[in-house]
């Protein structure tokens, strides 16, 4: 979890070199650093802080069941308008793939995110 650390020194140094900073976080720790893009991938067992939602550029929710789809919508409702919304199947649960595909067909504001490295068998 990157936000467990004080990211200000690192992100400031990287920005001084012209590097843009994109992080993916569960959002369970306070924001720190100069961040250009924030992907929030919330976890049910450690919910995100409320303050992070106003800064989210992208929301990615791992889906196993219909309950997760409802939880994804709850989180999306807290995000700014224009946030990229993505659903990701849980890798070990292939039955979630058709669930997500059907949902995205009915809710085109959502996209699908895949763990490409797992399809390619990259560790």
C-alpha positions in Angstrom: 0.0 0.0 0.0 1.9 3.1 -1.2 0.1 5.6 1.1 1.5 3.9 4.2 4.5 6.0 3.4 5.2 9.7 3.2 5.4 10.1 -0.5 6.1 13.9 -0.6 9.9 13.6 -0.8 9.8 11.0 -3.5 7.1 12.6 -5.6 8.6 16.0 -5.3 12.0 14.7 -6.6 10.3 12.8 -9.4 8.3 15.8 -10.5 11.5 17.9 -10.5 12.7 15.5 -13.2 9.4 15.8 -15.2 8.0 12.5 -14.2 4.3 12.2 -13.7 3.1 10.1 -10.7 0.3 7.6 -11.0 -0.5 5.4 -7.9 -3.0 2.7 -7.2 -4.2 2.5 -3.6 -6.8 1.0 -1.5 -7.3 4.5 0.0 -7.1 3.2 3.6 -4.3 5.6 4.5 -4.2 9.4 4.3 -3.1 11.0 1.0 0.5 12.2 0.7 2.6 13.3 -2.1 2.2 15.3 -5.3 0.1 12.8 -7.3 -1.0 13.3 -10.9 -3.4 10.3 -11.2 -5.0 8.3 -8.4 -6.5 4.9 -9.0 -8.6 3.9 -6.0 -9.0 0.1 -5.7 -11.0 -0.2 -2.4 -11.0 -3.3 -0.2 -14.0 -4.3 1.8 -11.9 -5.4 4.8 -10.2 -2.0 5.0 -12.4 0.7 3.6 -11.0 3.9 2.0 -10.9 7.1 3.9 -13.7 9.5 2.9 -11.2 12.3 2.0 -9.7 10.3 -0.9 -12.9 10.2 -3.0 -12.6 13.9 -4.1 -9.2 13.2 -5.6 -9.9 10.0 -7.4 -9.3 9.8 -11.2 -10.1 6.2 -11.6 -12.1 3.7 -9.5 -11.3 0.0 -9.9 -13.3 -2.6 -8.1 -12.6 -6.3 -8.0 -15.8 -8.3 -8.5 -16.8 -11.8 -7.3 -20.5 -11.5 -6.8 -23.5 -9.2 -7.3 -22.8 -7.8 -3.8 -19.5 -6.4 -5.2 -21.3 -4.7 -8.0 -23.6 -2.9 -5.5 -20.5 -2.0 -3.5 -18.8 -0.7 -6.6 -21.8 1.6 -7.3 -21.7 2.8 -3.7 -18.1 3.8 -4.1 -18.7 5.3 -7.6 -21.4 7.6 -6.1 -18.7 9.2 -3.9 -16.3 9.9 -6.8 -16.2 13.1 -8.9 -18.1 13.3 -12.1 -15.9 12.0 -14.9 -14.0 9.4 -12.8 -13.0 6.4 -14.9 -15.0 3.4 -13.5 -13.6 -0.1 -13.9 -14.7 -3.5 -12.8 -12.1 -6.3 -12.6 -12.9 -10.0 -12.3 -11.2 -11.8 -9.4 -8.6 -14.0 -11.1 -9.4 -17.2 -9.3 -13.2 -16.9 -9.8 -13.8 -17.2 -13.6 -17.6 -17.1 -13.0 -17.3 -13.4 -12.2 -16.3 -12.6 -15.9 -19.8 -13.1 -17.4 -21.3 -11.3 -14.4 -19.1 -8.3 -15.2 -19.6 -8.4 -19.0 -23.4 -8.5 -18.5 -23.3 -5.6 -16.0 -21.1 -3.4 -18.3 -23.5 -4.0 -21.2 -26.3 -2.7 -19.0 -24.2 0.1 -17.4 -21.9 1.5 -20.1 -20.4 4.1 -17.7 -18.3 1.1 -16.4 -15.4 -0.5 -18.2 -13.6 -3.8 -17.7 -10.1 -4.0 -16.3 -8.1 -7.2 -16.7 -5.0 -8.5 -15.0 -3.0 -8.8 -18.2 0.1 -10.2 -16.5 -1.9 -13.2 -15.3 -3.3 -13.9 -18.8 0.3 -13.7 -20.1 1.5 -15.8 -17.1 4.0 -13.2 -16.1 4.8 -13.6 -12.3 
